[in-house]
Amino acid sequence: MSIKKKHNPFYKVKSYDTLKSISEKFNITPTEILIENSISPKQITEGTILYIKNDD
């Protein structure tokens, strides 16, 4: 039996992060990140707190 651990739904953007790297880390699309957070790519800067939906 495999137990899937859920991640913290909030992620604080680091200085080296890109939208692509964040999406790859959580296995979601960049568009999903933008839609879930109602933001544009230019608003993702160091320190931004993003909501990242858990896999159900």
Contacts in CASP RR format, 6 or more apart in sequence:
PFRMAT RR
TARGET T0000
AUTHOR 0000-0000-0000
METHOD contacts of the structure
MODEL  1
MSIKKKHNPFYKVKSYDTLKSISEKFNITPTEILIENSISPKQITEGTIL
YIKNDD
4 55 0 8 1.000
6 54 0 8 1.000
6 55 0 8 1.000
7 26 0 8 1.000
7 52 0 8 1.000
7 54 0 8 1.000
9 51 0 8 1.000
9 52 0 8 1.000
9 53 0 8 1.000
9 54 0 8 1.000
10 49 0 8 1.000
10 50 0 8 1.000
10 51 0 8 1.000
10 52 0 8 1.000
11 22 0 8 1.000
11 26 0 8 1.000
11 49 0 8 1.000
11 50 0 8 1.000
11 52 0 8 1.000
12 47 0 8 1.000
12 48 0 8 1.000
12 49 0 8 1.000
12 50 0 8 1.000
13 22 0 8 1.000
13 44 0 8 1.000
13 45 0 8 1.000
13 46 0 8 1.000
13 47 0 8 1.000
13 48 0 8 1.000
13 49 0 8 1.000
13 50 0 8 1.000
14 46 0 8 1.000
14 47 0 8 1.000
15 46 0 8 1.000
17 44 0 8 1.000
17 46 0 8 1.000
19 30 0 8 1.000
19 33 0 8 1.000
19 34 0 8 1.000
19 41 0 8 1.000
19 44 0 8 1.000
20 30 0 8 1.000
22 30 0 8 1.000
22 33 0 8 1.000
22 44 0 8 1.000
22 50 0 8 1.000
22 52 0 8 1.000
23 29 0 8 1.000
23 30 0 8 1.000
23 32 0 8 1.000
23 33 0 8 1.000
26 52 0 8 1.000
27 55 0 8 1.000
28 52 0 8 1.000
28 53 0 8 1.000
30 41 0 8 1.000
32 53 0 8 1.000
33 44 0 8 1.000
33 50 0 8 1.000
33 52 0 8 1.000
34 40 0 8 1.000
34 41 0 8 1.000
36 50 0 8 1.000
36 51 0 8 1.000
36 52 0 8 1.000
36 53 0 8 1.000
37 50 0 8 1.000
37 51 0 8 1.000
39 48 0 8 1.000
44 50 0 8 1.000
END
